[in-house]
Amino acid sequence: MPSQQHETLIELFRERPGLAADLLDGPLHGDLPKFDEASLYSAELNVVTPVERRADAVVTLTREGVKVLAVVVEVQLRADTRKLLTWPTYVANLYDRLGCPVTLLVICPNQRVADWARKPIALGPPGSVVTPVAVGPGQIPVITDTDDAQEHPELMLLSALAHADRQASEQLFEALFAAFHVLEPSRAAGYHDFVLAALSPTTRKQMEELMTTTKSPYLSEWAQRQYATGKAEGKAEAEAEALLTFLAAKGVAIPDEARSVISACTDHDQLLEWIRRAVTAEKVEDLGGALSA
């Protein structure tokens, strides 16, 4: 069964097929054909045999309605020699079906796996070869510019996953939250949780602390939106739990009585007011209302 990491990475391409072109532009600089549209294509690459062949995703690049390149996208979390047999069939079947050039793009969160995956696959003499384009952390750009992040939010997510643990910086996290800012809220919340789960404990703590101290509009607005609405669930219980989590992350002491008041509150407006004040609160009493007594 595919892991959450595998499925989330594939979702990036399903949500924005042009990400495949973004990643290929470096390795295929000068060879990537000009195109005006990127779209998903059927990932079922079966032939008339009982063997099922399904790629993780297939993207086609078209220009003036004509397909100029097809991209087989595979997410590879570990070295697997069986893929050396199936990947060439994906390329051949798609080439036969579409009649246009085909590239195999392999996304690898681990650089050692990427180094393994990029080796040419020799099919036989005199020179039949399929050469994957493997992208690991070393091939993902470090994005710290908020404009670039908002123009390419999925690429920004890959950048954070690849580089945050090695060179975490306020600029990188600000760019990441700028990317979240332009995404649909529920999808941004899911990506936020995915990044947090993938980071080391030290980097995760740095990112969470930055959310509570920064003056950046992207980070502060995200902090309020993320914690204020219980990750868009809109339920008082989720809002109360998010508020308590936010206060704890800031190091604000929460007496049992105050915890009970917050947990029992069902007033949406009151919870939102507490959350707005929580951004700058140093103690529970700073939230006001029933908590100020």
C-alpha positions in Angstrom: 0.0 0.0 0.0 1.4 3.4 -0.9 2.6 5.5 2.0 1.2 9.0 2.9 4.5 10.5 1.8 4.2 8.8 -1.6 0.6 9.8 -2.1 1.2 13.4 -1.0 4.1 13.8 -3.4 2.0 12.5 -6.3 -0.9 14.8 -5.4 1.4 17.7 -6.1 1.5 16.7 -9.8 -2.2 15.9 -9.9 -3.0 19.3 -8.6 -0.5 21.1 -10.8 0.8 19.1 -13.8 3.1 21.9 -14.8 5.3 20.9 -11.8 6.8 18.2 -14.0 8.0 20.8 -16.5 9.4 22.9 -13.7 11.5 20.0 -12.5 12.6 19.0 -16.0 13.6 22.5 -17.1 17.0 22.1 -15.4 18.0 18.6 -16.6 16.4 19.2 -20.0 17.4 22.8 -20.4 17.5 23.5 -24.1 15.8 20.2 -24.9 12.5 20.8 -23.1 10.0 21.7 -25.9 8.0 24.9 -25.8 4.5 24.3 -24.6 1.4 26.3 -23.7 -0.4 23.7 -21.5 0.4 20.9 -19.1 -2.3 18.4 -18.2 -2.8 15.0 -16.6 -3.2 11.9 -18.8 -4.3 8.4 -17.9 -1.7 6.7 -15.7 -2.9 3.2 -16.9 -0.1 2.0 -19.2 -1.4 -1.5 -19.8 -0.8 -3.6 -22.9 -3.0 -6.5 -23.9 -1.6 -8.9 -21.3 -2.8 -9.9 -17.8 -0.1 -7.8 -16.2 -1.2 -4.4 -14.9 1.0 -1.4 -15.6 0.1 1.8 -13.8 2.4 4.8 -13.3 2.1 7.1 -10.4 1.1 10.0 -12.8 1.4 10.9 -16.4 1.6 14.5 -17.6 1.4 15.7 -21.2 2.8 19.0 -22.5 1.0 20.4 -25.5 1.5 23.3 -27.9 -1.4 24.6 -30.0 -3.3 21.4 -29.2 -0.4 19.1 -30.2 1.3 16.9 -27.7 5.0 17.7 -27.7 6.2 15.7 -24.6 4.7 13.1 -22.3 6.2 12.7 -18.8 5.9 9.5 -16.8 6.1 10.6 -13.1 7.2 8.1 -10.5 7.8 8.7 -6.8 10.5 6.3 -5.5 11.2 6.1 -1.8 13.8 3.3 -2.0 15.9 1.4 -4.5 13.8 -1.3 -6.2 15.4 -3.3 -9.0 12.0 -4.4 -10.2 11.4 -0.8 -11.4 14.3 -1.3 -13.9 12.0 -3.8 -15.7 8.7 -1.9 -15.5 9.9 1.7 -16.1 11.0 1.0 -19.7 7.5 -0.5 -20.4 5.9 2.6 -19.2 8.0 4.7 -21.6 7.5 2.3 -24.5 3.7 2.0 -24.0 3.2 5.7 -23.7 5.4 6.4 -26.8 3.3 3.9 -28.8 0.0 5.4 -27.5 0.8 9.1 -28.0 3.4 9.1 -30.7 5.4 11.9 -29.1 8.7 12.0 -27.1 8.5 10.5 -23.6 10.5 11.3 -20.5 10.7 9.3 -17.3 10.8 11.6 -14.2 11.6 10.0 -10.9 11.0 12.0 -7.7 13.2 10.7 -4.8 13.1 12.3 -1.3 16.4 10.5 -0.6 19.4 11.6 -2.6 21.0 8.1 -2.6 17.8 6.7 -4.1 18.0 9.5 -6.8 21.6 8.6 -7.6 20.5 5.0 -8.0 17.4 5.8 -10.1 19.2 8.1 -12.7 21.4 5.3 -14.0 20.7 4.4 -17.6 18.6 1.2 -18.1 20.2 -0.8 -20.9 17.7 -2.8 -22.8 20.3 -4.5 -25.0 22.8 -3.9 -27.8 23.7 -1.9 -29.7 22.4 1.0 -27.6 18.7 0.7 -26.6 18.6 2.7 -23.3 16.0 4.4 -21.1 17.6 7.1 -19.0 15.4 8.3 -16.1 15.6 11.9 -15.0 15.9 11.5 -11.2 15.3 14.4 -8.9 16.5 14.2 -5.3 17.1 16.9 -2.7 20.3 18.0 -4.5 18.3 18.8 -7.7 15.5 20.8 -5.9 16.2 24.6 -5.8 16.3 26.4 -2.5 13.4 28.9 -2.7 13.4 31.8 -0.3 11.7 34.4 -2.5 8.0 34.8 -1.6 7.0 35.8 -5.1 8.6 32.6 -6.6 7.0 30.6 -3.8 3.5 31.9 -4.7 4.0 31.4 -8.4 5.2 27.8 -7.8 3.6 26.6 -4.5 4.1 22.9 -5.1 7.8 23.4 -6.0 8.1 25.4 -2.8 6.8 22.5 -0.8 9.4 20.2 -2.4 12.1 22.8 -1.6 11.1 22.9 2.1 11.1 19.1 2.3 14.5 18.9 0.6 16.3 21.7 2.5 14.6 22.8 5.7 16.4 20.3 7.9 19.8 21.2 6.4 19.5 24.9 6.1 16.4 26.1 7.9 16.0 29.8 7.8 13.3 32.4 8.4 13.3 33.3 4.7 12.7 29.7 3.6 9.8 29.3 6.1 8.3 32.6 5.1 8.4 31.6 1.5 6.7 28.3 2.4 3.9 30.1 4.2 3.5 32.5 1.3 2.9 29.4 -0.9 0.3 28.1 1.6 -1.3 31.5 1.4 -2.3 31.1 -2.3 -3.6 27.5 -2.0 -7.1 26.4 -1.1 -7.2 26.3 2.7 -7.9 22.6 3.3 -5.1 21.6 0.8 -2.7 24.1 2.4 -3.5 22.6 5.9 -2.8 19.1 4.6 0.5 20.2 3.1 1.4 22.0 6.3 0.9 18.9 8.4 2.8 16.8 5.9 5.8 19.2 6.1 5.7 19.2 9.9 5.6 15.4 10.0 8.6 15.1 7.6 10.9 17.6 9.5 13.3 16.7 12.3 12.1 17.6 15.8 14.6 20.5 16.0 13.5 22.0 12.7 9.8 21.4 13.5 10.2 23.3 16.7 12.0 26.1 14.9 9.1 26.4 12.4 6.4 26.3 15.1 8.2 28.9 17.2 8.6 31.2 14.1 4.8 31.1 13.6 4.3 32.6 17.1 7.0 35.3 16.9 7.4 36.5 13.4 6.0 39.8 12.1 5.7 38.4 8.6 2.2 38.9 7.2 2.3 35.4 5.6 3.3 33.6 8.8 1.1 35.5 11.1 -2.0 35.3 8.9 -1.4 31.5 8.5 -1.0 31.1 12.2 -4.3 32.8 12.9 -6.1 30.9 10.1 -4.6 27.5 10.9 -5.2 27.6 14.6 -8.2 29.9 14.6 -10.4 27.6 12.5 -9.3 24.2 13.7 -7.7 23.7 10.2 -10.9 24.8 8.5 -13.1 22.3 10.2 -15.3 25.1 11.6 -16.2 23.2 14.8 -15.9 24.8 18.3 -14.3 21.6 19.6 -11.5 21.8 17.0 -11.1 25.5 17.5 -10.7 25.1 21.3 -8.2 22.3 20.9 -6.3 24.4 18.3 -6.2 27.3 20.7 -4.8 25.2 23.5 -2.2 23.7 21.2 -1.2 27.2 20.0 -0.9 28.5 23.6 1.2 25.5 24.6 3.5 26.0 21.6 4.1 29.5 22.7 4.9 28.4 26.2 1.9 30.0 27.8 0.9 28.3 31.1 -2.7 27.1 31.0 -4.2 26.5 34.5 -6.7 23.7 34.7 -9.6 26.1 35.2 -8.7 28.1 32.1 -8.3 24.8 30.1 -11.8 23.7 31.2 -13.3 27.1 30.2 -11.7 27.0 26.7 -12.6 23.3 26.1 -16.2 23.9 27.1 -16.7 27.0 25.0 -19.0 26.6 22.0 -19.2 30.3 21.1 -17.5 30.5 17.7 -17.0 34.3 17.9 -15.5 34.1 21.4 -13.1 31.4 20.4 -12.0 33.5 17.4 -11.4 36.5 19.6 -9.3 34.4 22.0 -7.3 33.1 19.1 -6.7 36.6 17.7 -5.4 37.7 21.1 -3.4 34.5 21.5 -1.0 35.7 18.8 0.4 38.3 21.2 -0.7 36.9 24.5 2.0 36.2 27.2 -0.4 34.7 29.7 -3.9 33.2 29.6 -5.4 36.3 31.2 -4.4 38.4 28.1 -7.1 36.6 26.1 -9.8 38.5 28.0 -13.4 37.5 28.4 -14.1 34.8 31.0 -10.3 34.1 31.1 -9.4 37.5 32.4 -10.8 37.0 35.9 
